[in-house]
Amino acid sequence: PNASGRDGLIAFTRGRSPHLGAPCETEPQVQEYWLDRVEQMLDDGADGIELRIENHSTHTDFPAEYGFNQAVLDRLADPAHPTLAQIAKVRGDAYTEFLGRAKERIAGRGREMRLNFELDALRPDPPPRRLLAYPANMEMQWQRWLDLGLPDEVVFRHYGLSFDDILQDEPTDRIAAACLEKGIPIHFNRYIRDQEADRILRDVDAIRDDPRFSGYVFYEVCSYIQYHPDGTCAFRLPTVPKAMRLAGTPSNP
């Protein structure tokens, strides 16, 4: 175990990968691959699928350099005079197209689709330190997703802004109002961090008392569960099971 009591390993690889793992939603092969993954999850018995937009495996210092592949350029309304706005719309349309195709398959199996609304990326002024994590030159067409009836549920996730700030944030409130207008339940995703263990109960209470939210996501499991060599596991933070019980009880009227 390391100084924090966690088990794990750090791996290094030699050489360079022949292809970077940065799939583009506008490439037909990428959409087919993603849809194949959706089908696989449904075949494996998932009762629903949550889709999240984030460059989790392709963090980059140069996000603005993406979106110039031929598949995108071929769809431009005016290829002779490409603009970043045109590119962003093409990519946004392509991702919305993928979500529609995924929704068709998921609903066709009687399951539900949940969309992860990363609030840092959906706001007009994303925190600069988070730009490495989201695709640039791409419209996040969240209002269109709602208008098309794509999500059965939505998760609000934040990272760049603090918990207290995000609950009083105008863009957050606007997106929440649009979801509620469509009758779409919103679940609040909260990072569970050791240094904030003393405020977990308070934060759960705040979400329970906020009429915008229908549920609470404790994120992520490896932050508050300790796994043992014999295959068992236990909570590392005693406040987490208390908070889970609290989250499952009705708020005060």
Stockholm file with secondary structure:
# STOCKHOLM 1.0

chainA/1-253         PNASGRDGLIAFTRGRSPHLGAPCETEPQVQEYWLDRVEQMLDDGADGIELRIENHSTHTDFPAEYGFNQAVLDRLADPAHPTLAQIAKVRGDAYTEFLGRAKERIAGRGREMRLNFELDALRPDPPPRRLLAYPANMEMQWQRWLDLGLPDEVVFRHYGLSFDDILQDEPTDRIAAACLEKGIPIHFNRYIRDQEADRILRDVDAIRDDPRFSGYVFYEVCSYIQYHPDGTCAFRLPTVPKAMRLAGTPSNP
#=GR chainA/1-253 SS CCTTSCCCCCCCCCSCCSSCSCCCTTSHHHHHHHHHHHHHHHHTTCSEEEEECCCTTCCCSCGGGCSCSHHHHTTCSSTTSCCHHHHHHHHHHHHHHHHHHHHHHHHHTTCEEEEEEEHHHHSSSCCGGGGGGSCSSCCCCHHHHHHTTCCSEEEEECSSSCHHHHHTCHHHHHHHHHHHHTTCCEEEEEECCGGGGGGHHHHHHHHHTCTTCSEEEEECHHHHEEECTTSCEEESSTHHHHHHHHHTSCCCC
#=GC SS_cons         CCTTSCCCCCCCCCSCCSSCSCCCTTSHHHHHHHHHHHHHHHHTTCSEEEEECCCTTCCCSCGGGCSCSHHHHTTCSSTTSCCHHHHHHHHHHHHHHHHHHHHHHHHHTTCEEEEEEEHHHHSSSCCGGGGGGSCSSCCCCHHHHHHTTCCSEEEEECSSSCHHHHHTCHHHHHHHHHHHHTTCCEEEEEECCGGGGGGHHHHHHHHHTCTTCSEEEEECHHHHEEECTTSCEEESSTHHHHHHHHHTSCCCC
//
